[in-house]
Amino acid sequence: MTSRGTAPSSRTARARGAVARLAGVDAARGLALLGMMATHVLPTFESDAQLTPTWIGLTFSGRAAALFAVLAGIGLALSTGKERPLEGPELWAARRGIALRALVVGAVGLSLGGLDINIAVILVHYALLFLCVLPFIGLRPRRLWALAAGWLLATPVLAYLLRPWLLAADPPLQLGHNPGWEDLATPARLLGDLFLTGYYPVLQWLAYLLIGLAIGRLALSTTAVPALLLAAGTITAVLAKWLGVVLMEDLGGRAALQETLGDPAYPLESLLQVNLAGVDQSGSAWWLASSAPHSGTTLDLLHTSGVAAAVVGLCLLLGRLGGWIQLDLLLPLRGAGALTLSLYTAHLCVMASLYGHPLPAGWTVDGVYWAQALAVLGVGAAFAALSWRGPLEWVGHAANQLGRGQLGRGQLRSTRRAG
């Protein structure tokens, strides 16, 4: 503590910087949750024959989930040494903790896989991403950036070559539904779907966690780094999307793909703008030139990673601004961002209860979304104000502490920690 009228100690200044940083990261996670919920509840296409994109589809599709994944990498970096990655026994203990927490997330995801719902649940893929990134936890930013660049370039090509082979197997190595406990009985099919043929292909999506790790190893508590993330992320996102449009529209990519599909009426233009998941991306190398959401191409990964970096930078700057003016501008968002596992699970259960049933009298689809969004922000603000963990976050934290050998050492107090 410092006495009144004296300058704060360096330790106090560092603590305030850490609070601002964590507030920005949690707020970005809250935005990702709201964006994913929007794509789950609100239409991303109009109901006409050409599937005209809605503003929800154009704004959030592909970007919200990618932000969620990049933030996973940032959270891992913050919990394993921040700018200086852990080494030796501490690093191995952290890896064990992350692995056990991933098992908790995976178990929740497999349980949610049994819901009757028309939503692609990300949690099992998310857990597998945590396990796959473990070898890279101890790397420093320069190596992480180099590895991420190579991953962005190589894995989309590898996926393009391997995916037809997996889909041609008998039976195809694709689930066609959310992973559930029963799918553990067919591990080849489950792993094929998770890594390559499913909605969130882990092979390409690991790039998001590598980028997040690299971002999390930067000095996020400064002003310069968030500003750099905002500027560089915006430029990267704009250039990647621009290049994708040029390749598709000006250089003949879309026309070539339309011919490959063999159906002039197929609404490819709309799908390229909103969501390419579920489309058979084989038979033409032009598929690799697309920047379409959920295409898993280099340009898609670059664009969505750039958007994620820009959002994180903006939220970090807003967090610092709130610290300067002594006003917590991000309280509802950062509260929701600290409860994403619990709130995401609750959201899916609500949507499952509504699926296949008419809405109650007086309710609209927009109303369903905004009711959930306001509930998420309200619960998040309350938990943040009280410094409480969410119930599923508590279980995940306990698993993490157990893996690190710290369970029972006063680590399970209600005060929230990042990562």
C-alpha angles and dihedrals in degrees: 000000000000126000120244113274096023128106115261117257121253088252091056091048091051091049092052090049091051092051091052091048095049091045090056094047093048091046091054088051089052090053090050090053093050090048093051091048089052092056089047097051108026125060116262092193133039116242095248125114094260093050093233108209119248123219089254091058093044093048107038110017110113093354100075095051091044090052088051090054096045089050089053088061092046091051091051091051092050091051095047105053105304107224092004112051117220119260139201119355093356090057093050091048090051091050091052090050093049091048093053092047089050089055090055091050091046092050091052090048094050090049091051089050088077093063118109096235140132095226129103104237112215102193101094090048088046091054092048090050089056090054094045094051094053095096090057099048093098097051123111123236098264093055091042092053091049092048092047091051092052091046091052091053102039109036098059089055091046091049091049090054098043102039097072090051092053092046091049092057119108104268099019114249092241129100103206089207140057113291113262137177092268090061090068085078089067103044097169092055092044095050092044090055095045096047104036122350103045135084096272106033107205093204092068097026092062085078088070093057092046090052090046091051090051091049092047091054091060125092094268093169091069124083096232098061097052089046089051091049091051094049099039093042092051093048092047093048094048095046094047093050092044092051091049091052092048092050093046102039108022101033098041103256097132093046090052092049092046088055091048090053090052095217118100090192094055107120094234094144092060094044091052088057099046118014135352096179112128094022115122100246098191138101097053133055087217087085087072091059095061125105092196118144113264092012092115092219126142092257092048092051091046094048096047092043089052091051090049093050091048093050092048091049092049093049092048090052091049089050090054091046089054089052092052094051094039093240125119098227093172102046099119094041096044090046091053090044091057091054101044097127093051095040094044089051092048091048092053091049091052091049091048090053089054098041113113094006130101115253117257115268112284095018125118131190089253089052092052090054097046092046090055094042092052090046090051092050093044095049090043093052092048094049091046092050090051094041091233128155120229116251096252091040088055091054092047091048091049090052090049092050091047090055091049092049092242101110112127095023096107092276097124099071116135093253108114125237129192127254 
